[in-house]
């Protein structure tokens, strides 16, 4: 069974998911104060649990995901609440997955690991003083049939950001689901 990067898995999962949206990522809820009020790119947004939370809190959200079923669900949830969300189907496994996207005040990546190549291009899509929020299965998470070694977020993944970003906050936590990390970076203003 594939999990993180498998389009078919996610299409089927979203097709069979109930009619209620999941709760937003607790780390995002707890750390929303770090985000800059304005626009958010929600990378691998799924059916919008974080997008809807951010919309409810006054952010302008663009959600991208490779699952059309997920995007359709996000749009439906937003419509039910009279919220306006922008969506785009994007295959994040491609080398230039982000090339056609705009520039945002914030980028949120939750439970998805971008390739190092795409991580290195994030600075092109984030305004100066913008926030990059990354949360997911961390380097100490137990690898199994669903979560593979290549899905784990590791400190070295962000070495490509050192020139343009400063780490504002790093959080580790463990619960019954596994080991999770949250990285909150701020893009340095160019002088």
N, C-alpha and C positions, 0 to 999 in steps of 0.2 A: 504494500500500500504506500502510495506517495502522499505527501501532506502539504508542506509549505508551498512548494513550487508547482503543484499539479493542478492545472486548470479544470480537468474533468472532475477531480475530487471536489473542488469548490463549487463548480456549477451544480453538481448533484446535491451537495450539502445545502446550498442556498435554495434550491428548488424544493427541498423537503423540509426546510425550516418553518417553524410556526409563524403566525402572523404578528408576533410581538418582537420588538427590537431588543437585543441584549443590552445589558447595562454597559455604560462606558468603562474603559480601562481605568481601574482605581488609581493607578499612578498618574494618569492624565488629570483625573478629577482633583487629586491631592496637590498637583503641581501646576494647575491652570494659571496661577498667578505669575508664572514665569513667561507665559506667552504674551506677545505684543498684540494689543487690540488691533484688529484689521483682518487681513486675509490669511487663510490656511490652506496649504496643500496637504490633503490626507492621502498618503501613499499606501496602497493596498488597503483601501478603505472598507472592503467587504460590503456588507449591507448597511453600514453607516452608524454603528453604535457610537463611535467617536465623532463622526461628522454631525449627527443630530445633536449630540451634547454640545458641541462647539457652536452650532447654529443657534441653539437655545440660549447660549451665553453671549450672543451678539457678534460672532465672527462670521466672515464671508468665506464659505468653504467650497473648495474644488476637490472632489473625491475621484481618485483614479484607482482602477482595479482591472485585472484581466478577465474577470468573470462578469459577463453581461447580466447574468441572473442576479448577482450581487448589486450591480448598479441599478437595475430595475427595482429591486427591493428598496434601496436607499432612496430613489426618487419617489417611490410610493409612500414611504414613511414621512419624507419631507412634505409631500403634498397633503397628507392627512393632517399635518400640523401647520399648514400654511407657511412653510419655510421654503426659502429659495436656495437651492443647492445647484452647483455646476458639477457635471460629471463627465468623465471621459474614459473610454475603454482603452487601457494601455497594457501591453505585455511587458511587464517589468523585468523579464528575463533577457530582453534584448539589450545590446550594448548601448544604444542611443535611446533608451526608453523615455527619457525625460526631455529630449531635445525640443519638442514642440510645445512644452509647457511654459507658462508665464513666470513672472517673478512674484514672490509672496513675502508676507511679513513673518510667516511661520511655516515650518514643514513638520508634520507629524507622521512618524512611521511606527506602527504598532504591530507587533507579532509578524514581522516580515523582515528578512535580511536582504537588503539590496546588494548587488555585486559591488566589489571595491571600485570598479570603473564607474558605476553610477553614483556611488557615494562621493567620489572625487568631483563629480559634476554638480553636486547639490548647491555649491556656492553660487553657481550661475542662476539659480532659481530662488535665491533668498536675498532680500534687501539687507543693506548694512544694518547692524544691530538687530537683525532678525534672529529668531529662535529655531533651532533644530531639536526636536524632541524625538528620541528613539527609545522604544521599550520592547522587550521581548525575552525569549528564552536565552539565558546567559550562558557564559562559558563553563559553568559548573553544573548545568542541567544534565540529567541522565539521558543519554542517547538511547532511543528505542526504535520501534518500527515506524513511528510517525515523525519523530523529531530526530533528524540526522545531524551528524557533526557539522556539516556545511550550513545548517539552519541556525546554529548557535551564534549569538552576538558576542564578539570577543573584543577586548581593548585594542588589539592591533588593527581591527577593521577601520579605525578612525585616524590612523597615522596620516592618511592622505589629507586630513582636515587641519593639521597642525598649523599651517601658515595662516589660514583665514579664520579659524574658529578658536574660541576659548571655552573650556569646559566650565560650566556654571554649577552643575550639580550632577552627582553620580549616586545612584541608589541600588542596593542589592536587597532582594527579599526572597524568601522561600516559603512556599505553602504546599498544600496537598497536590497541586498541579506541577510543582517543580521549582527550579531556580530561575529568577527573573532579574533583569537589570534595566535600569533607566538611565539614559544619558541625556543631559540637557546642555546644549551648546549655544553660544551666542556668536554670530558672525561679527567679526571685527570691522569697524568702519574703515574704509580706505581714506587715508589722508592725502 
